[in-house]
Amino acid sequence: MSAKINQLQLLQQNLQNILLQKQQFESQLSELDSALHELKTTDKAYKVLGHIMVASSPELLAKDLDEKKEVLQIRIKNFDRQEESIKKNIESLQQEVVAELENNKHKK
């Protein structure tokens, strides 16, 4: 039973890590949306390359940001799937542990 409890703790840690990473990607996605919105209102834009800023057309920059946005959305969907899978595993394992505790309780 202690192995199942350890496994349950590990799954919960994995879930926390996934939620944290998902939150970071969602924050980046929000920043990209904001940048894309601002690009629509300007005729001058700059792209950061390393430690310098280079003039760029808003259209090219928007295309680049849209591609990054797509990648982030795919990653977030992957995290959603992982999150659901881990939650199901946690729920199943919790039920097993509770059942074993009840069986041990009735045996005594």
C-alpha positions as CSV (number, residue, x, y, z in Angstrom):
1,M,0.0,0.0,0.0
2,S,2.9,2.4,0.7
3,A,4.0,2.0,-2.9
4,K,0.5,3.2,-4.1
5,I,0.7,6.1,-1.7
6,N,4.2,7.0,-3.1
7,Q,2.9,6.7,-6.6
8,L,-0.1,8.9,-5.7
9,Q,2.3,11.6,-4.4
10,L,4.4,11.3,-7.5
11,L,1.3,11.8,-9.7
12,Q,0.3,14.8,-7.7
13,Q,3.8,16.3,-8.1
14,N,3.6,15.7,-11.9
15,L,0.2,17.3,-12.0
16,Q,1.5,20.4,-10.2
17,N,4.5,20.6,-12.6
18,I,2.1,20.3,-15.6
19,L,-0.2,23.0,-14.3
20,L,2.7,25.4,-13.7
21,Q,4.1,24.9,-17.2
22,K,0.6,25.3,-18.7
23,Q,0.1,28.5,-16.7
24,Q,3.4,29.8,-18.1
25,F,2.4,29.0,-21.7
26,E,-1.0,30.6,-21.2
27,S,0.8,33.7,-19.9
28,Q,3.0,33.8,-23.0
29,L,-0.1,33.3,-25.2
30,S,-1.8,36.3,-23.5
31,E,1.3,38.4,-24.2
32,L,1.3,37.3,-27.8
33,D,-2.4,38.2,-28.2
34,S,-1.7,41.6,-26.7
35,A,1.3,42.2,-29.1
36,L,-0.8,41.1,-32.1
37,H,-3.5,43.6,-31.1
38,E,-1.0,46.4,-30.8
39,L,0.5,45.6,-34.1
40,K,-2.8,46.2,-35.8
41,T,-2.7,49.8,-34.5
42,T,0.8,50.8,-35.7
43,D,2.7,51.2,-38.9
44,K,6.1,50.8,-37.2
45,A,7.3,47.7,-35.5
46,Y,10.5,46.3,-34.1
47,K,11.7,42.8,-33.5
48,V,14.1,41.9,-30.7
49,L,17.0,39.9,-31.9
50,G,19.4,39.0,-29.1
51,H,20.3,42.3,-27.5
52,I,19.2,44.6,-30.3
53,M,15.9,45.8,-31.8
54,V,15.5,45.7,-35.6
55,A,12.9,47.5,-37.6
56,S,10.4,45.1,-39.1
57,S,7.1,45.4,-41.0
58,P,4.1,44.9,-38.8
59,E,2.8,42.2,-41.2
60,L,6.0,40.1,-41.0
61,L,6.1,40.5,-37.2
62,A,2.4,39.5,-37.0
63,K,3.0,36.4,-39.1
64,D,5.9,35.4,-36.8
65,L,3.8,36.0,-33.7
66,D,0.9,34.0,-35.2
67,E,3.2,31.1,-35.8
68,K,4.5,31.3,-32.2
69,K,0.9,31.5,-31.0
70,E,0.0,28.3,-32.9
71,V,2.9,26.4,-31.3
72,L,1.8,27.6,-27.8
73,Q,-1.8,26.6,-28.4
74,I,-0.6,23.1,-29.4
75,R,1.5,22.8,-26.3
76,I,-1.3,24.0,-24.1
77,K,-3.6,21.3,-25.6
78,N,-0.9,18.7,-24.9
79,F,-0.8,19.9,-21.3
80,D,-4.6,19.7,-21.1
81,R,-4.5,16.0,-22.3
82,Q,-1.7,15.2,-19.8
83,E,-3.5,16.9,-17.0
84,E,-6.7,14.9,-17.7
85,S,-4.8,11.7,-17.9
86,I,-3.0,12.3,-14.6
87,K,-6.2,13.4,-12.9
88,K,-7.9,10.1,-14.0
89,N,-4.9,8.1,-12.7
90,I,-4.9,10.0,-9.4
91,E,-8.6,9.4,-9.0
92,S,-8.3,5.7,-9.7
93,L,-5.3,5.3,-7.4
94,Q,-7.1,7.1,-4.6
95,Q,-10.1,4.8,-4.9
96,E,-7.7,1.8,-4.7
97,V,-6.0,3.1,-1.6
98,V,-9.4,3.9,0.1
99,A,-10.7,0.5,-0.7
100,E,-7.5,-1.2,0.7
101,L,-7.8,1.0,3.9
102,E,-11.4,-0.1,4.3
103,N,-10.5,-3.8,3.8
104,N,-7.7,-3.5,6.3
105,K,-10.1,-1.8,8.7
106,H,-12.7,-4.5,8.4
107,K,-10.1,-7.3,8.9
108,K,-9.0,-6.0,12.3
